[in-house]
Amino acid sequence: MRLTATGWDKNHGEREIFADDLTKPQTARIDGNGSSVPGAVISNVAPTIMNGNYLWRVELEAEEVARLFYLTHSDKSLNDLTTMFAAFGAEQEAKAKAARSKKAEPTRRRA
């Protein structure tokens, strides 16, 4: 994972704030009872002196996304995951269909 910032008002190029390999074991989240909780916390020390407005960008590798998914969903059954993916897929298809319909509509001219 890379976290970068690029100046918004005055762009002096991309600046890497920090980079970390999220596929390596991370510290587990612990609840108030000392039990491990599914989830992930990403943190790192990054000495910065910044002033102004910045565009922040996070880059994740596929393996990192998979690890984060595992850390946040390892408590769910295969059936729950299948249901979740089906709902997500239906939602994405509905959005794509709406976008195609909107694009296919003829543009109206104003008089």
C-alpha positions as CSV (number, residue, x, y, z in Angstrom):
1,M,0.0,0.0,0.0
2,R,1.2,3.5,-0.8
3,L,-0.2,6.7,0.6
4,T,0.7,9.7,-1.4
5,A,-0.2,13.4,-1.4
6,T,-0.2,15.8,-4.3
7,G,-0.5,19.6,-3.8
8,W,-3.9,20.8,-4.9
9,D,-3.4,24.6,-5.0
10,K,0.3,24.4,-5.8
11,N,1.3,21.1,-7.4
12,H,5.0,20.3,-6.7
13,G,4.5,16.7,-7.6
14,E,3.6,13.5,-5.8
15,R,5.0,13.0,-2.3
16,E,4.9,9.6,-0.7
17,I,3.8,9.8,2.9
18,F,4.4,6.1,3.6
19,A,4.4,2.7,2.0
20,D,3.7,-0.6,3.7
21,D,3.1,-4.2,2.6
22,L,-0.3,-5.1,3.9
23,T,0.1,-8.8,2.9
24,K,2.4,-9.1,5.9
25,P,0.8,-9.9,9.3
26,Q,-0.8,-6.9,10.9
27,T,-1.7,-6.3,14.5
28,A,-5.1,-7.7,15.2
29,R,-7.9,-5.5,16.4
30,I,-8.8,-6.3,20.0
31,D,-12.2,-5.5,21.7
32,G,-12.6,-4.4,25.3
33,N,-12.6,-8.0,26.5
34,G,-9.3,-8.8,24.9
35,S,-10.8,-10.8,22.1
36,S,-9.7,-10.5,18.5
37,V,-12.2,-8.7,16.3
38,P,-12.4,-9.0,12.5
39,G,-11.1,-5.9,10.9
40,A,-7.9,-4.0,10.0
41,V,-6.3,-0.9,11.2
42,I,-3.6,0.7,9.0
43,S,-1.3,3.1,10.7
44,N,2.3,4.3,10.3
45,V,4.5,7.2,11.4
46,A,5.1,9.7,8.7
47,P,7.0,12.9,9.5
48,T,5.5,15.6,7.4
49,I,5.5,19.4,7.3
50,M,2.5,20.3,5.1
51,N,0.6,23.4,4.6
52,G,-2.3,23.9,2.1
53,N,-4.7,21.6,0.3
54,Y,-3.6,18.2,-0.9
55,L,-5.1,15.3,-2.9
56,W,-4.5,12.1,-0.9
57,R,-4.2,8.8,-2.8
58,V,-4.1,5.3,-1.5
59,E,-2.8,2.5,-3.7
60,L,-3.6,-1.1,-2.8
61,E,-2.3,-4.3,-4.4
62,A,-4.7,-7.1,-5.1
63,E,-3.0,-9.3,-2.4
64,E,-3.5,-6.5,0.1
65,V,-7.2,-6.1,-0.8
66,A,-7.6,-9.9,-0.3
67,R,-5.9,-9.8,3.1
68,L,-8.0,-6.8,4.2
69,F,-11.1,-8.7,3.0
70,Y,-10.0,-11.7,5.0
71,L,-9.3,-9.6,8.1
72,T,-12.7,-7.9,7.9
73,H,-14.9,-10.9,6.9
74,S,-13.2,-14.0,8.5
75,D,-16.1,-14.3,10.9
76,K,-18.7,-14.8,8.2
77,S,-19.9,-18.1,6.7
78,L,-19.6,-19.0,3.0
79,N,-23.4,-18.6,2.7
80,D,-23.2,-15.1,4.2
81,L,-20.4,-14.1,1.8
82,T,-22.3,-15.5,-1.2
83,T,-25.4,-13.5,-0.2
84,M,-23.3,-10.4,0.2
85,F,-21.6,-10.8,-3.2
86,A,-24.9,-11.5,-4.9
87,A,-26.4,-8.3,-3.4
88,F,-23.4,-6.3,-4.4
89,G,-23.4,-7.7,-7.9
90,A,-27.1,-6.9,-8.4
91,E,-26.5,-3.3,-7.1
92,Q,-23.6,-2.8,-9.5
93,E,-25.6,-4.2,-12.4
94,A,-28.6,-1.9,-11.6
95,K,-26.2,1.1,-11.6
96,A,-24.6,0.1,-14.9
97,K,-28.1,-0.4,-16.5
98,A,-29.2,3.1,-15.3
99,A,-26.0,4.6,-16.7
100,R,-26.5,2.9,-20.1
101,S,-30.1,4.1,-20.2
102,K,-29.1,7.6,-19.4
103,K,-26.4,7.6,-22.0
104,A,-28.9,6.2,-24.6
105,E,-31.4,9.0,-24.0
106,P,-31.5,11.6,-26.8
107,T,-30.3,15.0,-25.7
108,R,-33.0,17.7,-25.6
109,R,-32.4,21.0,-27.3
110,R,-33.4,24.2,-25.5
111,A,-35.3,26.7,-27.5
